[in-house]
Structure formats: C-alpha cells, structure tokens
Amino acid sequence: MIALRVFVDGIVQGVGYRAFTKRLAQSYGLSGWVRNLPDGRVEVFVQGDRDLVFDFLKELWKGPPAGRVDRMEVLKEVVRDEERDFVIKY
C-alpha cells in the first residue's frame, strides 16, 4: 500500500477533471480525494495498491477529453487509515 499527493497543472479546472479523477479512482478501488486549488491546479491524494496507483497516475496524465495536463508533481505521502473512499473536496 502506498500513498501519493499529486499536483496537476494545465487545463484541469472547469473541464470535469475532478469527476474524471473520482470515477477513475473508484474504478481502481483506490481511496483519497481530489480538489481544485486557487492557483488553477488540481490536488489529488490517492492511496492503494502500488501497481494500481501507478496505473491510475498514467490515466490521470491523459485526463478527460476537454482537459489538458501539462505537468504533474508527485510526492510520497503517509498512508492514512481514515481514507476509505474517494471523494471530491469543495
């Protein structure tokens, strides 16, 4: 089990990126959250099986059809027991 924090930069707000991320994470059985940041980026906290998390990251890079990912910063995090589902934070 691993946990990562991901900062996604590009055209990622107002294009369904958070909903895309939530559906994708749930399809992989991952837990965590996604939220918009005031600077235009999207922040993702994700945890789960290592291979599934890395497959999830590859799909995050593609994003939804209306979006465009220019850059992703990935940081290692500590696994959190309180994260049970994957949610959108507002």
Buried (B, 14 or more C-beta within 10 A) or exposed (E): EBBBBBBBBBBBBEBBBBEBBBEBBEEBEBBBBBBBEEEEBBBBBBBBBEEBBEBBBEBBEEBBEEBBBEEBEBEEBEEEEEBEEBBEEE
